[in-house]
Amino acid sequence: MDSRGLILLQIIVLSSLGAKAFSLSPYYYQNICPQALPTIKKVVQAAVYKERRMGASLLRLHFHDCFVNGCDASILLDPSSTIDSEKNSLANRNSARGFEVIDEIKAEVDRICGRPVVSCADILAVAARDSVVALGGPSWKVRLGRRDSTTASRTQADADLPAPLMDLPALINNFKNQGLNERDLVALSGGHTIGLAQCFTFRNRTYNATNIDPAFAENRRASCPRTGGDANLAPLDATPASFDNAYFNNLVKQRGLLISDQALFSGGSTDDLVNTYRMYPRVFWNDFRKSMIKMGNLKPLTGNHGQLRTNCRMVNY
């Protein structure tokens, strides 16, 4: 082999080793701090036991983190002279919650591990999984080894996070831009089987939609007047504290709370998937697992990229 061929072979080998070294793995903390994951689970379980809604809030934090420049904990950064916080974006302002629980997890994990070794991005990913499990849903092996961003973008959050008024083509395109397909869209939307939504997100559907069950609409109007009461809450499905497939049953009965919910069962290409998940909850659970792993792998910072924040709310200086 000539010298050029040898150099090319070395580059290929080093590249493959680098890809392997920096890929996410469920066992990333096994030797670094074996008590890290059990500690996260303990804090999440306590938080969800105290307030069932918190499980949905922690799941949503991970989702809203990953859809803006990848799963890098950028959503956790507070506003500063250099940070245009994603907390102030349209989808997160006065809506995203659970930040204090993440702070508690970070403090406890760092204490147990003896030093900061677990990234805030990984904490978000594990807390989302543990929240689903705490509410009776499926478990999965979270791939770990993410690092934390040193930047955030409110503008990017406004552009990339799906909105409750989106129709099906807009939702499909939104997820496609993240490398997620229609199956991922429907499976991940099934996360709305837990949690609550504020009146301003569903008022338009409640008063103006034609593809809505009349009794359901009337019931929702009782807590969501035409004017005022923007922060009044309503459940996203009939069992908002249990991870089940009631969300999909709602859609078939035209009881989706948000326009973006009902869009999944509106005579379009996702109707069959909704029906499948409605009839076969285990299929939904299995697809939800796969899509959560896929979403959690969106543009992670690994290796020497990003940093390991000592405080999830601010960049290390």
C-alpha positions in Angstrom: 0.0 0.0 0.0 1.4 3.4 -0.9 1.7 6.3 1.6 -1.5 8.0 0.3 -3.5 4.8 0.8 -2.1 4.3 4.3 -3.0 7.9 5.3 -6.6 7.4 3.9 -7.0 4.2 5.9 -5.8 5.9 9.1 -8.3 8.7 8.5 -11.1 6.2 8.1 -10.2 4.2 11.2 -9.8 7.4 13.3 -13.2 8.7 12.0 -14.9 5.5 12.9 -13.3 5.4 16.3 -14.3 9.0 16.9 -17.9 8.3 15.9 -18.0 5.4 18.2 -16.5 7.3 21.1 -18.9 10.2 20.9 -22.1 8.3 20.2 -24.8 8.3 22.8 -25.1 5.1 24.9 -27.6 3.9 27.6 -24.5 3.0 29.7 -22.6 6.3 29.5 -22.7 6.9 33.3 -22.3 3.2 34.4 -18.7 3.7 35.3 -18.6 7.4 35.8 -21.4 7.5 38.4 -23.6 4.4 38.6 -26.0 6.1 41.1 -26.8 8.9 38.6 -29.9 7.4 37.0 -31.5 6.0 40.2 -31.0 9.4 41.7 -32.9 11.1 38.8 -35.6 8.6 39.1 -36.0 9.1 42.8 -36.4 12.9 42.5 -38.8 12.6 39.5 -41.0 10.1 41.4 -41.2 12.4 44.4 -42.1 15.4 42.2 -44.8 13.5 40.3 -46.2 12.0 43.5 -46.5 15.6 44.8 -48.1 16.9 41.6 -49.2 14.5 38.9 -49.2 17.2 36.3 -45.4 17.6 36.7 -44.9 14.4 34.8 -46.4 16.0 31.7 -44.4 19.2 32.3 -41.1 17.4 32.4 -41.9 15.4 29.3 -42.7 18.6 27.5 -39.4 20.2 28.6 -37.4 17.5 26.8 -39.6 17.8 23.7 -39.3 21.6 23.6 -35.5 21.3 24.2 -34.9 18.8 21.3 -36.9 20.7 18.7 -34.7 23.8 19.0 -31.2 23.2 17.8 -31.2 19.6 19.2 -31.3 18.1 22.7 -28.8 20.4 24.4 -30.6 21.8 27.4 -30.8 25.3 25.7 -34.4 25.6 27.1 -33.1 25.7 30.6 -30.9 28.8 30.1 -32.3 32.0 31.9 -32.2 35.4 30.1 -28.9 37.3 30.3 -27.0 39.9 28.4 -25.8 37.1 26.0 -28.8 34.7 26.2 -32.1 35.3 24.4 -33.9 32.8 26.5 -36.1 30.2 24.9 -38.2 30.4 28.0 -39.6 33.7 26.5 -40.6 32.1 23.2 -44.3 32.0 22.4 -44.6 28.3 23.1 -42.8 28.4 26.4 -43.6 31.8 28.0 -45.9 31.4 31.0 -46.3 27.7 29.9 -43.1 25.7 30.2 -42.6 24.6 33.8 -40.7 22.1 35.9 -37.4 24.1 36.0 -37.2 23.9 39.8 -37.4 20.1 39.6 -34.5 20.0 37.1 -32.6 22.2 39.5 -33.3 19.8 42.3 -32.2 16.8 40.2 -29.0 18.5 39.2 -28.1 19.4 42.8 -28.8 15.9 44.0 -27.0 14.1 41.2 -23.9 16.3 41.6 -24.0 15.6 45.3 -24.3 11.8 44.9 -21.7 11.7 42.2 -19.3 13.9 44.1 -18.9 16.4 41.3 -20.8 17.6 38.2 -20.7 14.7 35.8 -24.3 14.5 34.4 -25.2 17.0 31.8 -28.4 19.0 32.0 -29.4 17.7 28.6 -29.2 14.1 29.8 -31.1 15.0 33.0 -34.0 16.3 30.7 -34.0 13.1 28.7 -34.0 10.8 31.7 -36.5 12.9 33.6 -38.9 12.6 30.6 -38.6 8.8 30.6 -39.0 8.6 34.3 -42.1 10.9 34.2 -43.8 8.7 31.7 -43.1 5.6 33.8 -44.3 7.3 37.0 -47.6 7.9 35.3 -48.0 4.3 34.2 -46.4 4.5 30.8 -43.7 2.5 29.0 -40.0 2.6 29.8 -37.1 2.7 27.4 -33.3 2.8 27.5 -32.3 6.5 27.3 -29.2 7.0 25.2 -26.8 9.3 27.2 -23.6 11.3 26.8 -25.1 14.7 25.6 -23.4 17.9 26.6 -25.0 21.3 27.2 -25.2 24.2 24.9 -23.7 27.6 25.6 -26.3 29.4 23.6 -30.1 29.6 23.2 -32.4 31.2 20.6 -35.9 32.5 21.4 -36.3 33.3 17.6 -35.4 29.7 16.7 -37.9 28.4 19.3 -40.6 30.6 17.8 -39.8 29.1 14.4 -39.3 25.5 15.2 -41.8 24.5 18.0 -45.1 23.2 16.7 -48.1 25.4 17.5 -51.5 24.3 18.8 -53.2 25.9 15.8 -51.3 23.9 13.2 -53.2 21.8 10.6 -51.9 18.4 9.5 -49.7 19.5 6.5 -48.0 22.1 8.8 -47.4 19.5 11.5 -46.0 17.0 9.1 -43.7 19.6 7.7 -42.7 20.8 11.2 -41.7 17.2 12.2 -40.0 16.5 8.8 -37.7 19.5 9.4 -36.5 17.7 12.5 -35.9 14.4 10.6 -39.1 12.9 12.1 -41.8 11.2 10.0 -45.6 10.9 10.3 -45.4 7.9 12.6 -43.2 9.9 14.9 -45.6 12.8 14.7 -48.6 10.7 15.8 -46.7 8.7 18.4 -45.1 11.7 20.0 -48.4 13.6 19.9 -49.7 10.7 22.0 -47.7 12.3 24.9 -50.8 14.5 25.2 -52.4 11.6 26.9 -51.0 13.3 30.0 -51.2 16.9 31.2 -53.3 20.0 30.8 -53.6 22.9 28.4 -54.4 26.6 28.9 -57.6 28.1 27.7 -55.9 30.4 25.1 -54.5 27.4 23.3 -57.9 25.8 22.7 -60.4 28.7 22.8 -60.6 29.0 19.0 -61.3 25.3 18.5 -63.9 25.3 21.3 -65.9 28.2 19.8 -65.3 28.0 16.1 -64.5 24.4 15.0 -67.0 22.3 13.1 -65.2 19.0 13.6 -65.8 18.9 17.4 -68.3 17.0 19.5 -70.9 19.5 20.6 -71.2 18.2 24.2 -67.4 18.3 24.5 -67.2 21.8 23.2 -69.9 23.0 25.6 -68.1 21.4 28.5 -64.8 23.1 27.6 -66.5 26.5 27.2 -67.5 26.3 30.9 -63.9 26.8 31.9 -62.8 28.9 28.9 -64.9 32.0 28.2 -64.7 33.9 24.9 -62.7 36.6 26.7 -60.5 36.4 29.8 -59.5 33.2 31.6 -56.5 32.6 29.3 -54.6 30.6 31.9 -57.6 28.4 32.9 -56.7 24.7 32.5 -58.4 21.8 30.8 -57.2 18.2 30.5 -55.7 17.1 27.2 -57.6 13.8 27.5 -60.1 12.2 29.9 -57.3 10.7 32.1 -54.6 13.4 32.2 -52.7 11.8 35.1 -52.4 8.4 33.4 -50.3 7.5 30.4 -52.7 5.5 28.3 -54.2 5.6 24.9 -57.3 7.7 25.8 -56.0 10.5 23.7 -56.5 8.6 20.5 -60.0 7.5 21.6 -60.8 11.2 22.0 -59.6 12.0 18.5 -61.9 9.5 16.9 -64.8 11.0 18.9 -63.8 14.5 17.8 -62.8 15.4 21.3 -59.3 16.5 20.6 -58.6 19.6 22.7 -56.2 21.4 20.4 -56.6 22.1 16.7 -53.3 20.3 16.3 -54.6 17.3 18.2 -57.7 16.8 16.1 -55.7 17.4 12.9 -54.3 13.9 13.4 -57.8 12.5 12.8 -59.4 14.7 10.2 -59.6 12.5 7.0 -55.9 12.8 6.3 -52.9 10.4 6.1 -52.6 9.9 9.8 -56.1 8.6 10.5 -55.1 4.9 10.2 -52.3 5.4 12.8 -54.7 7.0 15.2 -57.1 4.1 14.8 -54.2 1.6 15.3 -53.1 3.3 18.5 -56.7 3.5 19.7 -57.3 -0.2 19.2 -53.8 -1.5 20.1 -52.2 0.4 23.1 -49.1 -1.8 23.1 -48.4 -0.7 19.5 -48.6 2.9 20.6 -46.3 2.3 23.6 -43.8 0.5 21.4 -43.8 3.3 18.8 -43.7 6.0 21.5 -40.5 4.4 22.9 -38.9 4.3 19.4 -39.8 7.9 18.6 -38.6 9.2 22.0 -35.2 7.6 21.4 -35.2 9.0 17.9 -36.1 12.5 19.1 -33.6 12.3 21.9 -30.9 11.8 19.3 -31.5 15.1 17.5 -28.2 16.9 17.0 -26.7 16.1 20.4 -23.6 17.9 21.5 -20.9 15.3 22.3 -17.2 14.9 22.8 -15.6 18.4 23.1 -18.6 20.3 21.9 -20.7 22.3 24.3 -20.0 22.1 28.0 -21.1 20.3 31.2 -23.0 23.1 33.0 -22.6 23.3 36.8 -25.9 25.3 36.9 -28.5 24.3 34.3 -29.8 27.9 34.2 -26.5 29.6 33.1 -23.5 29.0 31.0 -20.2 28.2 32.8 -17.8 31.2 32.7 
